[in-house]
């Protein structure tokens, strides 16, 4: 069974958050950075990885993504800022 990841992307203005799920975090974020992500991420230029969580299975990651998508915007930003207060691009130091 492959691992799964949820991840949050934002833009340079730090105004919009996108939550995604993938089985290969590095490849998926690289796609977003190259403009090959979803229409939403391309439209808002969401290329900065500000948060991620790793799971033992993709199904666990999907369940977490669904949970997070039900949170209010403020709660999502609070989660991100708790772990990444400077909103730095984690892709530059990706540990997953």
Backbone torsions as a table, in degrees:
resi	resn	phi	psi	omega
1	UNK	NA	134.5	-177.2
2	UNK	-86.9	153.8	177.0
3	UNK	-68.7	163.8	176.3
4	UNK	-134.8	156.1	-178.1
5	UNK	-137.6	142.2	164.4
6	UNK	-107.7	150.8	-178.1
7	UNK	-149.1	153.2	177.1
8	UNK	-116.3	132.3	173.9
9	UNK	-116.6	150.3	172.5
10	UNK	-139.6	-178.0	179.5
11	UNK	-112.6	-178.5	-177.3
12	UNK	-64.9	-27.0	177.8
13	UNK	-79.8	-13.2	-178.5
14	UNK	57.4	44.2	-177.0
15	UNK	-108.6	-22.8	-175.1
16	UNK	-126.9	141.1	174.1
17	UNK	-116.4	140.2	174.8
18	UNK	-123.4	134.4	176.5
19	UNK	-110.5	128.7	178.2
20	UNK	-131.4	170.6	178.0
21	UNK	-135.5	144.3	-178.4
22	UNK	-158.0	164.4	174.1
23	UNK	-98.5	-10.9	178.4
24	UNK	-139.3	95.4	-173.1
25	UNK	-61.6	-46.2	-177.9
26	UNK	-58.3	-50.0	-178.6
27	UNK	-63.6	-42.1	-176.9
28	UNK	-66.7	-44.7	179.2
29	UNK	-65.5	-38.4	177.7
30	UNK	-60.0	-39.1	176.3
31	UNK	-61.0	-46.3	178.7
32	UNK	-60.4	-43.3	-179.9
33	UNK	-63.0	-29.0	178.4
34	UNK	-89.1	6.3	179.3
35	UNK	78.7	14.2	-177.6
36	UNK	-100.3	9.3	179.8
37	UNK	-77.2	-156.6	179.6
38	UNK	-70.4	166.6	176.5
39	UNK	-59.2	-39.5	-179.2
40	UNK	-61.5	-48.0	-178.4
41	UNK	-67.9	-33.8	177.3
42	UNK	-69.1	-43.9	-178.3
43	UNK	-59.3	-43.8	-176.7
44	UNK	-97.6	7.8	178.5
45	UNK	52.6	50.8	-178.7
46	UNK	-87.8	97.3	-174.5
47	UNK	-129.9	-0.3	-175.9
48	UNK	-102.4	116.0	178.8
49	UNK	-79.1	109.4	-176.5
50	UNK	-106.7	-9.8	179.5
51	UNK	-165.2	148.8	175.9
52	UNK	-156.7	152.4	174.1
53	UNK	-132.5	142.3	180.0
54	UNK	-106.0	140.3	178.8
55	UNK	-129.0	157.0	-179.0
56	UNK	-70.5	-19.6	179.2
57	UNK	-144.2	155.6	178.7
58	UNK	-66.4	-32.1	180.0
59	UNK	-66.6	-36.0	175.5
60	UNK	-66.0	-39.3	178.6
61	UNK	-65.6	-40.5	178.5
62	UNK	-63.8	-41.6	178.0
63	UNK	-61.9	-41.8	178.5
64	UNK	-66.3	-40.6	178.0
65	UNK	-59.1	-45.1	179.1
66	UNK	-61.2	-41.0	178.6
67	UNK	-62.1	-48.7	-177.9
68	UNK	-65.4	-34.6	-179.8
69	UNK	-66.8	-18.2	176.7
70	UNK	-86.3	-9.5	178.8
71	UNK	-74.4	154.1	173.0
72	UNK	-72.0	157.9	-178.3
73	UNK	-53.9	-43.0	-178.5
74	UNK	-61.3	-40.9	178.8
75	UNK	-65.0	-38.0	177.9
76	UNK	-65.0	-46.6	179.0
77	UNK	-63.2	-38.6	178.1
78	UNK	-62.0	-41.6	177.6
79	UNK	-60.7	-47.2	179.9
80	UNK	-60.6	-50.3	-175.5
81	UNK	-68.0	-24.9	176.3
82	UNK	-64.0	-36.7	-176.6
83	UNK	-100.6	-19.4	-176.6
84	UNK	-144.1	69.8	-173.5
85	UNK	-60.1	-27.6	-179.7
86	UNK	-91.0	-0.7	-179.2
87	UNK	53.3	45.1	178.1
88	UNK	-76.7	157.3	179.3
89	UNK	-79.5	104.5	-179.3
90	UNK	-66.1	-18.2	-180.0
91	UNK	-59.8	-31.3	-178.4
92	UNK	-68.0	-23.0	-179.7
93	UNK	-129.8	33.2	-174.4
94	UNK	-52.1	125.3	-177.8
95	UNK	-107.4	0.3	-174.8
96	UNK	-90.7	NA	NA
